[in-house]
Amino acid sequence: MRKRSITLKGHRTSIALEAEFWDVLDAMASADKRTLPALIDSIDRNRLKQSPPPGLASAIRVYILKRLQTS
């Protein structure tokens, strides 16, 4: 597991993911021509629309899986 700290909605938060997920997430942000925090913010906003909302790390993993399944 690797932890990274990012700012979401003005607050610092730490996210722990396996290194492989970080690598894929970095590549996806680059492919989208946006920053990693911008991509994670988008995932977070969609996560909060769910009831109950999953944890952020889980939401990131599911986002990656779904995106890879559709590409």
C-alpha positions in Angstrom: 0.0 0.0 0.0 1.1 3.5 -0.8 -0.4 6.6 0.8 -0.7 9.9 -0.9 -2.1 13.1 0.5 -4.3 15.4 -1.7 -6.5 18.3 -1.2 -10.3 17.8 -1.8 -12.7 20.6 -1.2 -10.0 22.6 0.6 -9.1 19.7 3.1 -6.1 17.5 3.0 -6.9 13.8 2.9 -4.7 10.7 2.7 -5.6 7.9 0.4 -4.0 4.4 0.6 -4.0 2.3 -2.6 -1.8 -0.4 -4.0 1.0 1.0 -6.1 -0.5 -0.5 -9.2 -3.7 1.4 -8.7 -1.7 4.7 -8.3 0.1 3.9 -11.6 -3.1 3.4 -13.5 -4.8 6.4 -11.9 -1.8 8.6 -12.8 -2.0 7.3 -16.4 -5.7 8.0 -16.6 -5.3 11.5 -15.3 -2.6 12.1 -17.9 -4.7 10.7 -20.7 -7.5 13.0 -19.7 -5.1 15.9 -19.6 -6.0 16.8 -16.0 -4.3 16.6 -12.7 -4.5 13.7 -10.4 -6.4 15.8 -7.7 -8.9 16.9 -10.4 -9.6 13.2 -11.4 -9.9 12.1 -7.7 -12.2 15.1 -7.0 -14.5 13.9 -9.9 -14.5 10.4 -8.5 -15.3 11.8 -5.0 -18.2 13.9 -6.2 -19.7 10.9 -7.9 -19.1 8.7 -4.9 -21.0 11.1 -2.7 -24.1 10.7 -4.9 -24.4 7.0 -3.8 -26.3 5.9 -0.8 -24.5 5.0 1.4 -21.3 6.4 -0.2 -18.5 3.9 -0.3 -15.0 4.8 1.0 -12.9 6.9 -1.3 -10.3 4.3 -1.9 -13.0 1.7 -2.8 -14.6 4.3 -5.1 -11.3 4.9 -6.9 -10.7 1.1 -7.4 -14.2 0.7 -8.8 -13.7 3.7 -11.1 -10.5 2.2 -12.5 -12.1 -1.2 -13.0 -15.2 0.2 -14.8 -13.1 2.5 -17.0 -10.8 -0.4 -18.0 -13.8 -2.6 -18.7 -15.2 0.0 -21.2 -11.9 0.7 -23.0 
